[in-house]
Amino acid sequence: MFDFSKIRAFILERKALKFLFFGNYFYGFCAVGMALETYSTLDVGIDYALLLLLLISVITFYTHAYRFAHLGFDGSLSKQQFYYQRNLWYYINYKKLKWLQLFNAVALCFLSYELFIHPVPISWSARDYTLLIITLLAGLCYIGAGKFSGRNVRAGKNVIIAWVWAGMTTALPIAGHELDADKWLPFLLLFVENFLFVLVLSIVFDIKDYVLDATNGLATIPTKLGFKKTLKRTIIPLCVVLFFVHLADLFIVDDLNIGWKALSFIPFLFLLALPRLLKRRQSLLFYLFIIDGMMLFKGLLGFIVHTY
């Protein structure tokens, strides 16, 4: 098995890389990569302002989610653990992050005004409004209000995360664009594909927190089913369905040459290999760099194969 210790040491010795991963910029780039795949797959012109909005939105959301990480700084933990280093980073940079969050909030307001309010989106269709309203409501359910939160429902969190990512990276980039009749099926298949892809990755991430979630009484799929049943009943079946969705997209819709079609299967073949990789305990870096990185890899690869 590949040893991540050298990569971990390389990252932790460099401020820029710690900022990239701990500051959630890597998540932002993953979203941008998936949006680029949407633009190229559906042959829609790239809106760079919207990509910037997407980047800042993801950074702001996940940084907000870790807003209490600095309180979890515990000197009793091994300094070699990535968790410790992440919490220590938030502890050291807490004040800077508050100012960055304020700047990001102002930037989001400005970009939202320029994209959605100043030019009234009269070209938006019922499809655009429906998908994006559901996406917004799903995101609000994830955040929750009072005692209610989608995070407390066994599979609710995973479905919400997958829908929000699919909506933001697949539906939002084409909002306001009139798709030709022959583009509707590719759009639907890509939306389902991205939804299932993120759904699988979110369940895998819950495996990482299996012990902690079980201790805290959180109702996640791994805590309810156990590790082996999670693999057999959710991850493997979802990967098989996802594989066939991508297969349908390539051979029913796309007119790519056989070489590009073969390359596009790499991210999905990796997912099929996940059960074997997860049998051994993996580091946090594995989940951040490899699991989350698959979204960026899938997006950029999809952008390349549909552009060239």
N, C-alpha and C positions, 0 to 999 in steps of 0.2 A: 504494500500500500504506500502511496506517495506520502512523504513526510513534509508537513507544512511548517515545521519548526523554523527552517531557514527563511521562508517567505514571511512568517510571522515576525521574526527578528528584524528582517529588512524593513517591514512596514513600521514597526514600533520605533525604529531608529530615525524615522523621517517624518518631520512635522506635516509636510504636505500630504503624505499618504494617510496619516492618521486623520487629518482634516477631511480627506476624501471619503474615508470609510466611516469614521465616527460621526462626522458632520452630516451624514446622509446624502452627500453629493453623488455617491455611487448609485443610490436608489434613483435619484433624479435622472442620471444619465441612462439608467435602465429604461425609464419611462420614455425618454426622448428616443432611444433606439427602437422601441416598439412602435412609437408614433411614426418614425421614419419608414418602417416596414409598411405601415398602412398607406402612407402617401405613395410609395412606389408600387405597391400591389394594386391599388385602385387608380393609379395614374392621375393623382390629384397634386396640384402645385403645392410645394412646401410653404407653410406659413411660419416664418421664423419667430414672429412675435408670440404665436401660440405655443411654439416649442419652448420659448423662454418662460411663458406662463406655466406650462406643464412642469418644467424643471423646478421653478421656484415653489410651486404648489406642493410637490412631493417633498422637497427639502423642508419646507415649513411644517407640513403635517407630521413627518416622522421626527423632526426635532422637538415638536410639541409633545409627541408621544413619549419622548425620553426626557421630558422636562424635570422629572424627579430622579433621574439617574445619578445626579451628583449626591443625592441623599443616601444612595446605596453604596457609596464609597466606604469600603471596609478594609482597614489595614491588615486584618487577620487573614485575608485571602492571599494566595501566592501571587507574587508580582509577575509571574510568568503567564498567568491566566489572562486571556483576552478580555474576559468580563471585567476583571480588575482594571485593566488598562483603559477600557472604554469608560467605566465609571470615574476613574481618576481623571481622564481627559475632560469629562463634563464638569468635574469638580474644579479643575484648574481654569477652564474656559467659560464658566457659568455666566459671568457678567458680559463677556464678549458675545456670547450666544444670545443673550437677551436683546442686545443692540442689533445683532444680525436679524433676529426674528422681527424686530420692529421695522427694520429696513425692508425685509422681505414682504411684510404685510403692506407697507406703503407701495412697493413695486407691484404687488398683486392687485391692489386697488386701481392703480394707474393702468396696468395692462388690461384688466377686466373692463374698465371704462372705454379704453381705446378699441377693444375687440368686440364687446358685446353691447355697450350702451350708447356710445357716441354715434357709431353707424348702426342704426336699429336693424337687427338681423331679420329683415322682412323675407329674405330668401330661405330662411330656415323652414324645413318641412315638418309635418306632424311626426315623422320618424325621428328627426333631430330632437324635437322637444320631448318626446316620449322617453327616448333612451337617456337623455341627459338629466331629465327630472328624476327618473328612477335611479340613476347613478348618484345624484345629489342626495336623494332620500336614503339610499343605501349607506352613503358616507355618514350621514347624520345618525342613522341607526347604529353604526359602528361606534361613534363617539358616545351616543346614548344621552339620557337625561335622567338624573336622579338614580334610582335603583335599576332602571331599565337600560340595558346595553346589549347590542347584538353579540358582543364578545362573550357573554355568559350563556349563549345558546350553543349546544354542542358543535353543530356544523355551521351555525349561523355566521360566525366570524370568518370562516374560510370562504363561504359563498359570497359574503359581502365584499371581502377583500378582492376576490376574483372578479366580481362584477364591476367594482369601482375601477380597477386597473384596466379591464377590457373596455369600459365606457370611456375612460379618459384617453386611452391610447388608440382606440379603434373608432369610436363614434364621434368624439370631439373633433379630431382632425378633418373629418369630412362634413361637419356641420355647415350648412349653407351651400354645399356643392350639390348640384343636380346630377345624380349618378345615372349613367346610361343603363338601359334595361339589362345589358349583358354584364353589368358590374354589381347588380344586386346580390346574386348568388356568391360571388367572391367576398363581398362585404360580410354576408351572414356567416359564411364558413370561417372567415378570419376572426370575426367576433367570437364565435364559439370556440375556435382554436385557442385564442388568447385567454378566454375565460377558463377553459380547462387547464391550460398550461400553468396559469397563476394559481389555480385551485390546487393542483398537485403540489406545487412548490410551497404553498402556505401550509398544507398538511404535513409536508416534510419538515418545515420549520417548527411545527408543533411537537414533532418527535424530539427535536433538540431540547425543548423545555418540558419534556414528559415528567421528569422527577419533580421539578419545581411546581408545575401546574397541579400534579397529583397531591403534593403537600399542601398547596393553597386551596384545594378543592375546586379548581376550575374545570368546567365541563368541556374538554376538548375531545376530539376523536381518539387520539392515542390514549388518553386517560380512561376513556370508557371502554375501548375495544382492546387495548393492549398493543404492544409493538407488532407482533406477528399478524394479528387480525387486521390491524390498520394497513399493513402491506398487502395482505391477501384480499381484503374486502373493499378497499378504497383506492390505494395508490396504483396497484397493478391493473385493476379494471379500468380506472380512469385513463391510465397511460395507453391501454389498448384502444379505447374509444378515441382518444386524442390522435393516435397514430392513424386510424382509419379516416378521421376528419381531414387530416392533412393529406392523406392519400387521395381522398375525393377532390380536395382543392387542386391538387397537382394534375391529376389525370382526367378530371371532368372539365375543369375551368381553365387552368393555366396552359399556355402554349410554350413553356420553357423547354430547352433542349434537355436531353437525358442526363447530361453532366450536371447542370444546375439543379435538376430535380433530385439527383442523388445527394448533392451537397446539402440541400435543404432539409434532409432527414437527420442530420447530425444531432441537433438539439433533442429530437424525439428518441433517437437511439440512446442518448445519454439518460433520458428519463427511464427507459426500459432497464438500464443498468443500475438504477438507484437502489432497488432492493438489496442487491449484493453489496453496494457501498455502505448502506445504512446498517448492515449487520454488525459493523464495528463502530464503536463510539467515535464520533468525529468532533473536531474542535469548532469553536465559534467561527473561526476564520474560514473553515470549509463551507459553512452555511452562508457567510457574507460574500465570500469571493467566488465560490463555485456555484452554489445553489441560486443565489440572487443574480450572479453573473450570467446565468443561463438566459435570463430575460434580455440582457444587453446583447449577448451573443446571438440569440435567436432574432432579435430585432435588426441588428446590423447585417446578419447573414441574409435575412429576408429582403432587406433594402438593396443589398448588392445583387442578389440573383434576379431581382425584378427590374433593376436599373441597367445592368450591363448584359 
